[in-house]
Amino acid sequence: MGMQLIEINELACKRCYACVRICPVKAIKVNESGSTPKIVYDRCIGCGSCYTICDTVAITYYSSLKEAMSLLNSDYK
């Protein structure tokens, strides 16, 4: 399994499930009552809706901006 775009920090999550409700492709699931939501990576499209709705900043995303800028500024074709 490669790098995941979106991650949920279980310690920071307050279990409001706003991320579950806003996900347009239903890629965030809750397995049992009171559990932390889990991302179904095969379904996640990396839209960032869950990231923007999370009040507790429990959801983080992997940004490849630095790597992309480094490649664009390099001599590689």
N, CA, C, O and CB atoms as a CASP TS submission, in Angstrom:
PFRMAT TS
TARGET T0000
AUTHOR 0000-0000-0000
METHOD Language model
MODEL 1
PARENT N/A
ATOM      1  N   MET     1       0.856  -1.180   0.000  1.00  0.00           N
ATOM      2  CA  MET     1       0.000   0.000   0.000  1.00  0.00           C
ATOM      3  C   MET     1       0.891   1.228   0.000  1.00  0.00           C
ATOM      4  O   MET     1       1.844   1.303   0.776  1.00  0.00           O
ATOM      5  CB  MET     1      -0.968   0.006   1.225  1.00  0.00           C
ATOM      6  N   GLY     2       0.589   2.205  -0.872  1.00  0.00           N
ATOM      7  CA  GLY     2       1.385   3.418  -0.980  1.00  0.00           C
ATOM      8  C   GLY     2       0.950   4.476   0.009  1.00  0.00           C
ATOM      9  O   GLY     2       0.193   4.216   0.945  1.00  0.00           O
ATOM     10  N   MET     3       1.446   5.668  -0.223  1.00  0.00           N
ATOM     11  CA  MET     3       1.119   6.811   0.625  1.00  0.00           C
ATOM     12  C   MET     3      -0.366   7.149   0.491  1.00  0.00           C
ATOM     13  O   MET     3      -0.899   7.220  -0.616  1.00  0.00           O
ATOM     14  CB  MET     3       1.992   8.038   0.255  1.00  0.00           C
ATOM     15  N   GLN     4      -1.014   7.352   1.611  1.00  0.00           N
ATOM     16  CA  GLN     4      -2.434   7.706   1.613  1.00  0.00           C
ATOM     17  C   GLN     4      -2.572   9.224   1.622  1.00  0.00           C
ATOM     18  O   GLN     4      -1.799   9.916   2.284  1.00  0.00           O
ATOM     19  CB  GLN     4      -3.166   7.079   2.836  1.00  0.00           C
ATOM     20  N   LEU     5      -3.545   9.736   0.898  1.00  0.00           N
ATOM     21  CA  LEU     5      -3.750  11.186   0.825  1.00  0.00           C
ATOM     22  C   LEU     5      -4.345  11.758   2.094  1.00  0.00           C
ATOM     23  O   LEU     5      -3.951  12.839   2.532  1.00  0.00           O
ATOM     24  CB  LEU     5      -4.640  11.523  -0.337  1.00  0.00           C
ATOM     25  N   ILE     6      -5.296  11.043   2.692  1.00  0.00           N
ATOM     26  CA  ILE     6      -6.040  11.532   3.848  1.00  0.00           C
ATOM     27  C   ILE     6      -5.862  10.576   5.020  1.00  0.00           C
ATOM     28  O   ILE     6      -5.903   9.359   4.838  1.00  0.00           O
ATOM     29  CB  ILE     6      -7.537  11.700   3.506  1.00  0.00           C
ATOM     30  N   GLU     7      -5.667  11.110   6.210  1.00  0.00           N
ATOM     31  CA  GLU     7      -5.539  10.302   7.427  1.00  0.00           C
ATOM     32  C   GLU     7      -6.409  10.912   8.524  1.00  0.00           C
ATOM     33  O   GLU     7      -6.602  12.127   8.571  1.00  0.00           O
ATOM     34  CB  GLU     7      -4.047  10.213   7.890  1.00  0.00           C
ATOM     35  N   ILE     8      -6.934  10.056   9.407  1.00  0.00           N
ATOM     36  CA  ILE     8      -7.708  10.528  10.561  1.00  0.00           C
ATOM     37  C   ILE     8      -6.941  10.197  11.827  1.00  0.00           C
ATOM     38  O   ILE     8      -6.603   9.039  12.073  1.00  0.00           O
ATOM     39  CB  ILE     8      -9.133   9.887  10.593  1.00  0.00           C
ATOM     40  N   ASN     9      -6.668  11.214  12.630  1.00  0.00           N
ATOM     41  CA  ASN     9      -5.983  11.041  13.907  1.00  0.00           C
ATOM     42  C   ASN     9      -7.023  10.644  14.956  1.00  0.00           C
ATOM     43  O   ASN     9      -7.874  11.452  15.328  1.00  0.00           O
ATOM     44  CB  ASN     9      -5.220  12.349  14.329  1.00  0.00           C
ATOM     45  N   GLU    10      -6.951   9.418  15.420  1.00  0.00           N
ATOM     46  CA  GLU    10      -7.947   8.905  16.363  1.00  0.00           C
ATOM     47  C   GLU    10      -7.976   9.675  17.675  1.00  0.00           C
ATOM     48  O   GLU    10      -9.037   9.819  18.282  1.00  0.00           O
ATOM     49  CB  GLU    10      -7.681   7.450  16.646  1.00  0.00           C
ATOM     50  N   LEU    11      -6.833  10.170  18.118  1.00  0.00           N
ATOM     51  CA  LEU    11      -6.784  10.905  19.389  1.00  0.00           C
ATOM     52  C   LEU    11      -7.428  12.285  19.282  1.00  0.00           C
ATOM     53  O   LEU    11      -8.014  12.767  20.251  1.00  0.00           O
ATOM     54  CB  LEU    11      -5.340  11.051  19.853  1.00  0.00           C
ATOM     55  N   ALA    12      -7.329  12.917  18.129  1.00  0.00           N
ATOM     56  CA  ALA    12      -7.896  14.259  17.951  1.00  0.00           C
ATOM     57  C   ALA    12      -9.368  14.233  17.531  1.00  0.00           C
ATOM     58  O   ALA    12     -10.073  15.231  17.682  1.00  0.00           O
ATOM     59  CB  ALA    12      -7.091  15.022  16.919  1.00  0.00           C
ATOM     60  N   CYS    13      -9.825  13.117  17.014  1.00  0.00           N
ATOM     61  CA  CYS    13     -11.202  13.016  16.514  1.00  0.00           C
ATOM     62  C   CYS    13     -12.206  13.074  17.664  1.00  0.00           C
ATOM     63  O   CYS    13     -12.072  12.354  18.653  1.00  0.00           O
ATOM     64  CB  CYS    13     -11.390  11.711  15.713  1.00  0.00           C
ATOM     65  N   LYS    14     -13.215  13.941  17.523  1.00  0.00           N
ATOM     66  CA  LYS    14     -14.242  14.029  18.566  1.00  0.00           C
ATOM     67  C   LYS    14     -15.486  13.215  18.206  1.00  0.00           C
ATOM     68  O   LYS    14     -16.493  13.259  18.913  1.00  0.00           O
ATOM     69  CB  LYS    14     -14.630  15.492  18.802  1.00  0.00           C
ATOM     70  N   ARG    15     -15.407  12.476  17.103  1.00  0.00           N
ATOM     71  CA  ARG    15     -16.463  11.559  16.665  1.00  0.00           C
ATOM     72  C   ARG    15     -17.798  12.276  16.408  1.00  0.00           C
ATOM     73  O   ARG    15     -18.860  11.815  16.825  1.00  0.00           O
ATOM     74  CB  ARG    15     -16.663  10.467  17.709  1.00  0.00           C
ATOM     75  N   CYS    16     -17.712  13.401  15.721  1.00  0.00           N
ATOM     76  CA  CYS    16     -18.931  14.130  15.346  1.00  0.00           C
ATOM     77  C   CYS    16     -19.507  13.584  14.036  1.00  0.00           C
ATOM     78  O   CYS    16     -20.674  13.815  13.721  1.00  0.00           O
ATOM     79  CB  CYS    16     -18.637  15.644  15.210  1.00  0.00           C
ATOM     80  N   TYR    17     -18.698  12.876  13.294  1.00  0.00           N
ATOM     81  CA  TYR    17     -19.077  12.215  12.035  1.00  0.00           C
ATOM     82  C   TYR    17     -19.462  13.189  10.931  1.00  0.00           C
ATOM     83  O   TYR    17     -20.146  12.805   9.982  1.00  0.00           O
ATOM     84  CB  TYR    17     -20.224  11.275  12.280  1.00  0.00           C
ATOM     85  N   ALA    18     -19.035  14.442  11.040  1.00  0.00           N
ATOM     86  CA  ALA    18     -19.278  15.406   9.957  1.00  0.00           C
ATOM     87  C   ALA    18     -18.579  14.952   8.681  1.00  0.00           C
ATOM     88  O   ALA    18     -19.096  15.147   7.581  1.00  0.00           O
ATOM     89  CB  ALA    18     -18.790  16.821  10.360  1.00  0.00           C
ATOM     90  N   CYS    19     -17.411  14.349   8.829  1.00  0.00           N
ATOM     91  CA  CYS    19     -16.664  13.871   7.669  1.00  0.00           C
ATOM     92  C   CYS    19     -17.415  12.748   6.952  1.00  0.00           C
ATOM     93  O   CYS    19     -17.396  12.663   5.724  1.00  0.00           O
ATOM     94  CB  CYS    19     -15.275  13.387   8.096  1.00  0.00           C
ATOM     95  N   VAL    20     -18.069  11.899   7.724  1.00  0.00           N
ATOM     96  CA  VAL    20     -18.837  10.796   7.143  1.00  0.00           C
ATOM     97  C   VAL    20     -19.997  11.360   6.325  1.00  0.00           C
ATOM     98  O   VAL    20     -20.279  10.887   5.224  1.00  0.00           O
ATOM     99  CB  VAL    20     -19.364   9.837   8.254  1.00  0.00           C
ATOM    100  N   ARG    21     -20.653  12.357   6.862  1.00  0.00           N
ATOM    101  CA  ARG    21     -21.827  12.938   6.189  1.00  0.00           C
ATOM    102  C   ARG    21     -21.456  13.723   4.936  1.00  0.00           C
ATOM    103  O   ARG    21     -22.227  13.748   3.977  1.00  0.00           O
ATOM    104  CB  ARG    21     -22.578  13.847   7.149  1.00  0.00           C
ATOM    105  N   ILE    22     -20.281  14.367   4.926  1.00  0.00           N
ATOM    106  CA  ILE    22     -19.941  15.233   3.795  1.00  0.00           C
ATOM    107  C   ILE    22     -19.230  14.510   2.647  1.00  0.00           C
ATOM    108  O   ILE    22     -19.178  15.035   1.534  1.00  0.00           O
ATOM    109  CB  ILE    22     -19.077  16.357   4.277  1.00  0.00           C
ATOM    110  N   CYS    23     -18.699  13.354   2.889  1.00  0.00           N
ATOM    111  CA  CYS    23     -17.942  12.640   1.845  1.00  0.00           C
ATOM    112  C   CYS    23     -18.839  12.328   0.646  1.00  0.00           C
ATOM    113  O   CYS    23     -19.830  11.612   0.787  1.00  0.00           O
ATOM    114  CB  CYS    23     -17.337  11.329   2.411  1.00  0.00           C
ATOM    115  N   PRO    24     -18.496  12.864  -0.541  1.00  0.00           N
ATOM    116  CA  PRO    24     -19.357  12.676  -1.706  1.00  0.00           C
ATOM    117  C   PRO    24     -19.365  11.255  -2.264  1.00  0.00           C
ATOM    118  O   PRO    24     -20.285  10.882  -2.992  1.00  0.00           O
ATOM    119  CB  PRO    24     -18.939  13.611  -2.777  1.00  0.00           C
ATOM    120  N   VAL    25     -18.354  10.466  -1.932  1.00  0.00           N
ATOM    121  CA  VAL    25     -18.276   9.095  -2.460  1.00  0.00           C
ATOM    122  C   VAL    25     -18.421   8.039  -1.366  1.00  0.00           C
ATOM    123  O   VAL    25     -18.161   6.858  -1.599  1.00  0.00           O
ATOM    124  CB  VAL    25     -16.955   8.893  -3.189  1.00  0.00           C
ATOM    125  N   LYS    26     -18.834   8.465  -0.177  1.00  0.00           N
ATOM    126  CA  LYS    26     -19.050   7.549   0.960  1.00  0.00           C
ATOM    127  C   LYS    26     -17.804   6.709   1.252  1.00  0.00           C
ATOM    128  O   LYS    26     -17.882   5.494   1.435  1.00  0.00           O
ATOM    129  CB  LYS    26     -20.247   6.620   0.676  1.00  0.00           C
ATOM    130  N   ALA    27     -16.650   7.391   1.291  1.00  0.00           N
ATOM    131  CA  ALA    27     -15.383   6.710   1.535  1.00  0.00           C
ATOM    132  C   ALA    27     -14.965   6.735   2.996  1.00  0.00           C
ATOM    133  O   ALA    27     -13.861   6.302   3.325  1.00  0.00           O
ATOM    134  CB  ALA    27     -14.306   7.328   0.700  1.00  0.00           C
ATOM    135  N   ILE    28     -15.825   7.234   3.880  1.00  0.00           N
ATOM    136  CA  ILE    28     -15.514   7.241   5.307  1.00  0.00           C
ATOM    137  C   ILE    28     -16.613   6.465   6.015  1.00  0.00           C
ATOM    138  O   ILE    28     -17.795   6.792   5.909  1.00  0.00           O
ATOM    139  CB  ILE    28     -15.391   8.706   5.871  1.00  0.00           C
ATOM    140  N   LYS    29     -16.206   5.449   6.726  1.00  0.00           N
ATOM    141  CA  LYS    29     -17.162   4.541   7.365  1.00  0.00           C
ATOM    142  C   LYS    29     -16.949   4.485   8.869  1.00  0.00           C
ATOM    143  O   LYS    29     -15.857   4.759   9.367  1.00  0.00           O
ATOM    144  CB  LYS    29     -17.045   3.138   6.771  1.00  0.00           C
ATOM    145  N   VAL    30     -18.003   4.127   9.580  1.00  0.00           N
ATOM    146  CA  VAL    30     -17.947   3.885  11.018  1.00  0.00           C
ATOM    147  C   VAL    30     -18.377   2.443  11.216  1.00  0.00           C
ATOM    148  O   VAL    30     -19.481   2.061  10.828  1.00  0.00           O
ATOM    149  CB  VAL    30     -18.863   4.894  11.836  1.00  0.00           C
ATOM    150  N   ASN    31     -17.509   1.643  11.818  1.00  0.00           N
ATOM    151  CA  ASN    31     -17.788   0.216  11.966  1.00  0.00           C
ATOM    152  C   ASN    31     -18.719  -0.108  13.121  1.00  0.00           C
ATOM    153  O   ASN    31     -19.584  -0.976  13.005  1.00  0.00           O
ATOM    154  CB  ASN    31     -16.511  -0.528  12.146  1.00  0.00           C
ATOM    155  N   GLU    32     -18.541   0.588  14.234  1.00  0.00           N
ATOM    156  CA  GLU    32     -19.359   0.299  15.411  1.00  0.00           C
ATOM    157  C   GLU    32     -19.686   1.592  16.137  1.00  0.00           C
ATOM    158  O   GLU    32     -19.026   2.608  15.918  1.00  0.00           O
ATOM    159  CB  GLU    32     -18.637  -0.686  16.359  1.00  0.00           C
ATOM    160  N   SER    33     -20.665   1.570  16.970  1.00  0.00           N
ATOM    161  CA  SER    33     -21.087   2.761  17.688  1.00  0.00           C
ATOM    162  C   SER    33     -19.948   3.342  18.520  1.00  0.00           C
ATOM    163  O   SER    33     -19.313   2.635  19.302  1.00  0.00           O
ATOM    164  CB  SER    33     -22.276   2.441  18.580  1.00  0.00           C
ATOM    165  N   GLY    34     -19.702   4.620  18.347  1.00  0.00           N
ATOM    166  CA  GLY    34     -18.687   5.306  19.132  1.00  0.00           C
ATOM    167  C   GLY    34     -17.275   5.164  18.625  1.00  0.00           C
ATOM    168  O   GLY    34     -16.348   5.681  19.249  1.00  0.00           O
ATOM    169  N   SER    35     -17.078   4.477  17.507  1.00  0.00           N
ATOM    170  CA  SER    35     -15.713   4.289  17.019  1.00  0.00           C
ATOM    171  C   SER    35     -15.289   5.459  16.131  1.00  0.00           C
ATOM    172  O   SER    35     -16.118   6.211  15.619  1.00  0.00           O
ATOM    173  CB  SER    35     -15.598   2.964  16.243  1.00  0.00           C
ATOM    174  N   THR    36     -13.992   5.586  15.969  1.00  0.00           N
ATOM    175  CA  THR    36     -13.440   6.621  15.105  1.00  0.00           C
ATOM    176  C   THR    36     -13.727   6.254  13.656  1.00  0.00           C
ATOM    177  O   THR    36     -13.578   5.091  13.280  1.00  0.00           O
ATOM    178  CB  THR    36     -11.912   6.797  15.344  1.00  0.00           C
ATOM    179  N   PRO    37     -14.130   7.208  12.840  1.00  0.00           N
ATOM    180  CA  PRO    37     -14.358   6.919  11.421  1.00  0.00           C
ATOM    181  C   PRO    37     -13.078   6.417  10.759  1.00  0.00           C
ATOM    182  O   PRO    37     -11.974   6.800  11.146  1.00  0.00           O
ATOM    183  CB  PRO    37     -14.876   8.174  10.689  1.00  0.00           C
ATOM    184  N   LYS    38     -13.237   5.574   9.781  1.00  0.00           N
ATOM    185  CA  LYS    38     -12.109   5.019   9.028  1.00  0.00           C
ATOM    186  C   LYS    38     -12.297   5.363   7.557  1.00  0.00           C
ATOM    187  O   LYS    38     -13.418   5.399   7.050  1.00  0.00           O
ATOM    188  CB  LYS    38     -11.992   3.468   9.231  1.00  0.00           C
ATOM    189  N   ILE    39     -11.192   5.612   6.893  1.00  0.00           N
ATOM    190  CA  ILE    39     -11.236   5.937   5.475  1.00  0.00           C
ATOM    191  C   ILE    39     -11.117   4.661   4.662  1.00  0.00           C
ATOM    192  O   ILE    39     -10.249   3.827   4.919  1.00  0.00           O
ATOM    193  CB  ILE    39     -10.117   6.930   5.100  1.00  0.00           C
ATOM    194  N   VAL    40     -11.994   4.514   3.678  1.00  0.00           N
ATOM    195  CA  VAL    40     -11.929   3.403   2.732  1.00  0.00           C
ATOM    196  C   VAL    40     -11.100   3.929   1.558  1.00  0.00           C
ATOM    197  O   VAL    40     -11.628   4.583   0.659  1.00  0.00           O
ATOM    198  CB  VAL    40     -13.390   2.902   2.272  1.00  0.00           C
ATOM    199  N   TYR    41      -9.797   3.635   1.576  1.00  0.00           N
ATOM    200  CA  TYR    41      -8.868   4.245   0.629  1.00  0.00           C
ATOM    201  C   TYR    41      -9.164   3.886  -0.821  1.00  0.00           C
ATOM    202  O   TYR    41      -8.856   4.669  -1.720  1.00  0.00           O
ATOM    203  CB  TYR    41      -7.466   3.836   0.965  1.00  0.00           C
ATOM    204  N   ASP    42      -9.746   2.734  -1.067  1.00  0.00           N
ATOM    205  CA  ASP    42     -10.092   2.350  -2.435  1.00  0.00           C
ATOM    206  C   ASP    42     -11.186   3.241  -3.020  1.00  0.00           C
ATOM    207  O   ASP    42     -11.328   3.331  -4.239  1.00  0.00           O
ATOM    208  CB  ASP    42     -10.539   0.895  -2.471  1.00  0.00           C
ATOM    209  N   ARG    43     -11.951   3.891  -2.163  1.00  0.00           N
ATOM    210  CA  ARG    43     -13.048   4.756  -2.616  1.00  0.00           C
ATOM    211  C   ARG    43     -12.680   6.239  -2.579  1.00  0.00           C
ATOM    212  O   ARG    43     -13.266   7.040  -3.307  1.00  0.00           O
ATOM    213  CB  ARG    43     -14.280   4.520  -1.761  1.00  0.00           C
ATOM    214  N   CYS    44     -11.718   6.607  -1.739  1.00  0.00           N
ATOM    215  CA  CYS    44     -11.369   8.018  -1.538  1.00  0.00           C
ATOM    216  C   CYS    44     -10.843   8.642  -2.832  1.00  0.00           C
ATOM    217  O   CYS    44      -9.960   8.088  -3.487  1.00  0.00           O
ATOM    218  CB  CYS    44     -10.319   8.158  -0.419  1.00  0.00           C
ATOM    219  N   ILE    45     -11.401   9.810  -3.191  1.00  0.00           N
ATOM    220  CA  ILE    45     -10.957  10.520  -4.391  1.00  0.00           C
ATOM    221  C   ILE    45     -10.063  11.712  -4.040  1.00  0.00           C
ATOM    222  O   ILE    45      -9.634  12.450  -4.927  1.00  0.00           O
ATOM    223  CB  ILE    45     -12.167  10.994  -5.201  1.00  0.00           C
ATOM    224  N   GLY    46      -9.786  11.898  -2.759  1.00  0.00           N
ATOM    225  CA  GLY    46      -8.890  12.964  -2.323  1.00  0.00           C
ATOM    226  C   GLY    46      -9.424  14.363  -2.548  1.00  0.00           C
ATOM    227  O   GLY    46      -8.647  15.284  -2.799  1.00  0.00           O
ATOM    228  N   CYS    47     -10.733  14.545  -2.464  1.00  0.00           N
ATOM    229  CA  CYS    47     -11.343  15.852  -2.738  1.00  0.00           C
ATOM    230  C   CYS    47     -11.102  16.866  -1.624  1.00  0.00           C
ATOM    231  O   CYS    47     -11.133  18.071  -1.875  1.00  0.00           O
ATOM    232  CB  CYS    47     -12.831  15.688  -2.951  1.00  0.00           C
ATOM    233  N   GLY    48     -10.860  16.398  -0.395  1.00  0.00           N
ATOM    234  CA  GLY    48     -10.591  17.294   0.721  1.00  0.00           C
ATOM    235  C   GLY    48     -11.817  17.787   1.462  1.00  0.00           C
ATOM    236  O   GLY    48     -11.691  18.607   2.371  1.00  0.00           O
ATOM    237  N   SER    49     -12.993  17.316   1.102  1.00  0.00           N
ATOM    238  CA  SER    49     -14.216  17.751   1.794  1.00  0.00           C
ATOM    239  C   SER    49     -14.150  17.437   3.280  1.00  0.00           C
ATOM    240  O   SER    49     -14.537  18.262   4.108  1.00  0.00           O
ATOM    241  CB  SER    49     -15.450  17.081   1.176  1.00  0.00           C
ATOM    242  N   CYS    50     -13.670  16.269   3.618  1.00  0.00           N
ATOM    243  CA  CYS    50     -13.572  15.876   5.027  1.00  0.00           C
ATOM    244  C   CYS    50     -12.559  16.746   5.770  1.00  0.00           C
ATOM    245  O   CYS    50     -12.766  17.097   6.932  1.00  0.00           O
ATOM    246  CB  CYS    50     -13.179  14.392   5.144  1.00  0.00           C
ATOM    247  N   TYR    51     -11.479  17.086   5.102  1.00  0.00           N
ATOM    248  CA  TYR    51     -10.442  17.918   5.699  1.00  0.00           C
ATOM    249  C   TYR    51     -10.990  19.304   6.048  1.00  0.00           C
ATOM    250  O   TYR    51     -10.716  19.830   7.127  1.00  0.00           O
ATOM    251  CB  TYR    51      -9.244  18.042   4.747  1.00  0.00           C
ATOM    252  N   THR    52     -11.752  19.883   5.146  1.00  0.00           N
ATOM    253  CA  THR    52     -12.255  21.232   5.377  1.00  0.00           C
ATOM    254  C   THR    52     -13.375  21.278   6.407  1.00  0.00           C
ATOM    255  O   THR    52     -13.566  22.312   7.047  1.00  0.00           O
ATOM    256  CB  THR    52     -12.739  21.823   4.084  1.00  0.00           C
ATOM    257  N   ILE    53     -14.117  20.201   6.587  1.00  0.00           N
ATOM    258  CA  ILE    53     -15.247  20.194   7.531  1.00  0.00           C
ATOM    259  C   ILE    53     -14.800  19.858   8.957  1.00  0.00           C
ATOM    260  O   ILE    53     -15.540  20.120   9.906  1.00  0.00           O
ATOM    261  CB  ILE    53     -16.309  19.188   7.074  1.00  0.00           C
ATOM    262  N   CYS    54     -13.622  19.292   9.123  1.00  0.00           N
ATOM    263  CA  CYS    54     -13.173  18.814  10.436  1.00  0.00           C
ATOM    264  C   CYS    54     -12.770  19.975  11.346  1.00  0.00           C
ATOM    265  O   CYS    54     -11.753  20.630  11.119  1.00  0.00           O
ATOM    266  CB  CYS    54     -11.994  17.844  10.272  1.00  0.00           C
ATOM    267  N   ASP    55     -13.582  20.218  12.380  1.00  0.00           N
ATOM    268  CA  ASP    55     -13.320  21.316  13.321  1.00  0.00           C
ATOM    269  C   ASP    55     -12.123  21.060  14.228  1.00  0.00           C
ATOM    270  O   ASP    55     -11.462  22.003  14.664  1.00  0.00           O
ATOM    271  CB  ASP    55     -14.539  21.560  14.170  1.00  0.00           C
ATOM    272  N   THR    56     -11.842  19.803  14.512  1.00  0.00           N
ATOM    273  CA  THR    56     -10.774  19.485  15.465  1.00  0.00           C
ATOM    274  C   THR    56      -9.423  19.260  14.793  1.00  0.00           C
ATOM    275  O   THR    56      -8.447  18.926  15.464  1.00  0.00           O
ATOM    276  CB  THR    56     -11.147  18.259  16.258  1.00  0.00           C
ATOM    277  N   VAL    57      -9.361  19.437  13.501  1.00  0.00           N
ATOM    278  CA  VAL    57      -8.147  19.216  12.709  1.00  0.00           C
ATOM    279  C   VAL    57      -7.630  17.790  12.917  1.00  0.00           C
ATOM    280  O   VAL    57      -6.422  17.553  12.932  1.00  0.00           O
ATOM    281  CB  VAL    57      -7.054  20.247  13.090  1.00  0.00           C
ATOM    282  N   ALA    58      -8.541  16.868  13.073  1.00  0.00           N
ATOM    283  CA  ALA    58      -8.172  15.458  13.231  1.00  0.00           C
ATOM    284  C   ALA    58      -7.842  14.824  11.886  1.00  0.00           C
ATOM    285  O   ALA    58      -7.219  13.764  11.827  1.00  0.00           O
ATOM    286  CB  ALA    58      -9.303  14.681  13.913  1.00  0.00           C
ATOM    287  N   ILE    59      -8.260  15.473  10.819  1.00  0.00           N
ATOM    288  CA  ILE    59      -8.001  14.942   9.484  1.00  0.00           C
ATOM    289  C   ILE    59      -6.854  15.719   8.869  1.00  0.00           C
ATOM    290  O   ILE    59      -6.865  16.949   8.828  1.00  0.00           O
ATOM    291  CB  ILE    59      -9.269  15.020   8.587  1.00  0.00           C
ATOM    292  N   THR    60      -5.878  14.988   8.399  1.00  0.00           N
ATOM    293  CA  THR    60      -4.722  15.597   7.751  1.00  0.00           C
ATOM    294  C   THR    60      -4.629  15.051   6.329  1.00  0.00           C
ATOM    295  O   THR    60      -5.205  14.014   6.004  1.00  0.00           O
ATOM    296  CB  THR    60      -3.406  15.316   8.552  1.00  0.00           C
ATOM    297  N   TYR    61      -3.903  15.762   5.508  1.00  0.00           N
ATOM    298  CA  TYR    61      -3.713  15.301   4.142  1.00  0.00           C
ATOM    299  C   TYR    61      -2.237  15.361   3.792  1.00  0.00           C
ATOM    300  O   TYR    61      -1.479  16.166   4.333  1.00  0.00           O
ATOM    301  CB  TYR    61      -4.545  16.144   3.152  1.00  0.00           C
ATOM    302  N   TYR    62      -1.853  14.491   2.876  1.00  0.00           N
ATOM    303  CA  TYR    62      -0.486  14.473   2.396  1.00  0.00           C
ATOM    304  C   TYR    62      -0.390  15.432   1.216  1.00  0.00           C
ATOM    305  O   TYR    62      -1.074  15.260   0.207  1.00  0.00           O
ATOM    306  CB  TYR    62      -0.041  13.032   1.996  1.00  0.00           C
ATOM    307  N   SER    63       0.439  16.413   1.346  1.00  0.00           N
ATOM    308  CA  SER    63       0.641  17.368   0.268  1.00  0.00           C
ATOM    309  C   SER    63       1.974  17.091  -0.407  1.00  0.00           C
ATOM    310  O   SER    63       3.007  16.998   0.257  1.00  0.00           O
ATOM    311  CB  SER    63       0.584  18.818   0.795  1.00  0.00           C
ATOM    312  N   SER    64       1.950  16.961  -1.705  1.00  0.00           N
ATOM    313  CA  SER    64       3.179  16.736  -2.465  1.00  0.00           C
ATOM    314  C   SER    64       3.645  18.031  -3.141  1.00  0.00           C
ATOM    315  O   SER    64       4.410  18.004  -4.104  1.00  0.00           O
ATOM    316  CB  SER    64       2.964  15.629  -3.520  1.00  0.00           C
ATOM    317  N   LEU    65       3.172  19.150  -2.621  1.00  0.00           N
ATOM    318  CA  LEU    65       3.499  20.445  -3.217  1.00  0.00           C
ATOM    319  C   LEU    65       5.007  20.698  -3.249  1.00  0.00           C
ATOM    320  O   LEU    65       5.533  21.150  -4.266  1.00  0.00           O
ATOM    321  CB  LEU    65       2.805  21.562  -2.448  1.00  0.00           C
ATOM    322  N   LYS    66       5.701  20.414  -2.156  1.00  0.00           N
ATOM    323  CA  LYS    66       7.150  20.649  -2.112  1.00  0.00           C
ATOM    324  C   LYS    66       7.873  19.793  -3.142  1.00  0.00           C
ATOM    325  O   LYS    66       8.767  20.272  -3.840  1.00  0.00           O
ATOM    326  CB  LYS    66       7.700  20.357  -0.710  1.00  0.00           C
ATOM    327  N   GLU    67       7.485  18.523  -3.233  1.00  0.00           N
ATOM    328  CA  GLU    67       8.114  17.620  -4.200  1.00  0.00           C
ATOM    329  C   GLU    67       7.830  18.081  -5.626  1.00  0.00           C
ATOM    330  O   GLU    67       8.718  18.061  -6.479  1.00  0.00           O
ATOM    331  CB  GLU    67       7.616  16.174  -3.997  1.00  0.00           C
ATOM    332  N   ALA    68       6.587  18.497  -5.885  1.00  0.00           N
ATOM    333  CA  ALA    68       6.213  18.964  -7.222  1.00  0.00           C
ATOM    334  C   ALA    68       6.990  20.220  -7.606  1.00  0.00           C
ATOM    335  O   ALA    68       7.489  20.330  -8.726  1.00  0.00           O
ATOM    336  CB  ALA    68       4.706  19.240  -7.290  1.00  0.00           C
ATOM    337  N   MET    69       7.091  21.159  -6.678  1.00  0.00           N
ATOM    338  CA  MET    69       7.831  22.386  -6.959  1.00  0.00           C
ATOM    339  C   MET    69       9.310  22.093  -7.185  1.00  0.00           C
ATOM    340  O   MET    69       9.943  22.705  -8.045  1.00  0.00           O
ATOM    341  CB  MET    69       7.662  23.387  -5.811  1.00  0.00           C
ATOM    342  N   SER    70       9.855  21.167  -6.422  1.00  0.00           N
ATOM    343  CA  SER    70      11.254  20.772  -6.603  1.00  0.00           C
ATOM    344  C   SER    70      11.480  20.177  -7.988  1.00  0.00           C
ATOM    345  O   SER    70      12.475  20.491  -8.641  1.00  0.00           O
ATOM    346  CB  SER    70      11.671  19.762  -5.524  1.00  0.00           C
ATOM    347  N   LEU    71      10.574  19.329  -8.439  1.00  0.00           N
ATOM    348  CA  LEU    71      10.693  18.743  -9.767  1.00  0.00           C
ATOM    349  C   LEU    71      10.552  19.801 -10.864  1.00  0.00           C
ATOM    350  O   LEU    71      11.291  19.781 -11.848  1.00  0.00           O
ATOM    351  CB  LEU    71       9.644  17.653  -9.955  1.00  0.00           C
ATOM    352  N   LEU    72       9.614  20.711 -10.694  1.00  0.00           N
ATOM    353  CA  LEU    72       9.422  21.761 -11.696  1.00  0.00           C
ATOM    354  C   LEU    72      10.630  22.695 -11.796  1.00  0.00           C
ATOM    355  O   LEU    72      10.933  23.213 -12.871  1.00  0.00           O
ATOM    356  CB  LEU    72       8.177  22.569 -11.367  1.00  0.00           C
ATOM    357  N   ASN    73      11.310  22.902 -10.682  1.00  0.00           N
ATOM    358  CA  ASN    73      12.460  23.782 -10.660  1.00  0.00           C
ATOM    359  C   ASN    73      13.766  23.072 -11.005  1.00  0.00           C
ATOM    360  O   ASN    73      14.815  23.710 -11.098  1.00  0.00           O
ATOM    361  CB  ASN    73      12.576  24.418  -9.315  1.00  0.00           C
ATOM    362  N   SER    74      13.704  21.765 -11.193  1.00  0.00           N
ATOM    363  CA  SER    74      14.916  21.002 -11.496  1.00  0.00           C
ATOM    364  C   SER    74      15.170  20.974 -12.998  1.00  0.00           C
ATOM    365  O   SER    74      14.396  21.522 -13.783  1.00  0.00           O
ATOM    366  CB  SER    74      14.802  19.567 -10.948  1.00  0.00           C
ATOM    367  N   ASP    75      16.250  20.336 -13.379  1.00  0.00           N
ATOM    368  CA  ASP    75      16.607  20.212 -14.799  1.00  0.00           C
ATOM    369  C   ASP    75      16.019  18.958 -15.435  1.00  0.00           C
ATOM    370  O   ASP    75      16.273  18.685 -16.608  1.00  0.00           O
ATOM    371  CB  ASP    75      18.120  20.200 -14.959  1.00  0.00           C
ATOM    372  N   TYR    76      15.239  18.195 -14.679  1.00  0.00           N
ATOM    373  CA  TYR    76      14.616  16.978 -15.233  1.00  0.00           C
ATOM    374  C   TYR    76      13.547  17.355 -16.246  1.00  0.00           C
ATOM    375  O   TYR    76      12.839  18.351 -16.094  1.00  0.00           O
ATOM    376  CB  TYR    76      14.000  16.106 -14.105  1.00  0.00           C
ATOM    377  N   LYS    77      13.449  16.521 -17.297  1.00  0.00           N
ATOM    378  CA  LYS    77      12.408  16.744 -18.303  1.00  0.00           C
ATOM    379  C   LYS    77      11.119  16.120 -17.871  1.00  0.00           C
ATOM    380  O   LYS    77      10.122  16.201 -18.588  1.00  0.00           O
ATOM    381  CB  LYS    77      12.824  16.190 -19.655  1.00  0.00           C
TER
END
